[in-house]
């Protein structure tokens, strides 16, 4: 994964996942860790089964990380596209202001 | 350009490459979670004292390990198809450049307005000045304006070559007798390096590509200067 904006070297999980510089990665992993702990602990308190609680904890980590990741990335993607549309609109406004191609002028039917 | 021992992608210089980076992050996170799950299952199976010699089937787990991979594949496929179609969008290019592959250099033709053609040879190592990159610099760069859709028509004069610039998210095979089209919009000014990506003979590794994105006024000055020199 690429580094963004010239930041310092991020921590690379297993040498692959650049947690600090990849958007949403740090938050997702932290939520995942919290979800794993909560799920495993609650299961153990309810059932007193140690091994099964570890399994539930692992499943909780995966599901929580995945859910948080998808939610965060989807919102970022929407925001990114909105930013591009706004930039394009601003550029067109500057270029075409005062002409018939001005996007802010209401179109009148001939 | 890439720095030594770099494992990830280079910084994006086009919107398409940005989207490719985002998709790569998404796919890598999913792969990372699957690997975590597999590793956990391996550890659990190796450390358990339980055995069951008489199990024949289990409908529940078989449904799980069929449905979950299908869902994961859909989660990967949706952004993948989106990026794929984004890369194929036709965007009314402002400039068309022909990149012709030769053994062993590239030539560029800017023929929209004037007839500007030049060759781009690798700068030999002994001719490099301090700060230049070995095996990547060329004597003439392909200069393009920023924030303008550029169409590149790629072909070759002799054998197969491939015109690739990682920062721009562009790679297109150069096939003799065929005209392949690719397009990009350089969203920031800069110098972007690439290398021939199809084996083409002894000096295949020594015919790099350098694209320099500059503001439009500087691009016009450059074309005027090149026309005088040519």
Interface residues (C-beta under 8 A of the other chain):
Chain A: X1 X2 X3 X4 X13 X14 X15 X16 X17 X18 X22 X23 X25 X28 X51 X54 X55 X58 X61 X62 X65 X66 X69 X70 X73 X76 X77 X80 X84 X91
Chain B: X7 X8 X9 X10 X11 X12 X15 X18 X21 X22 X24 X25 X26 X28 X29 X30 X32 X33 X36 X37 X40 X44 X48 X75 X79 X147
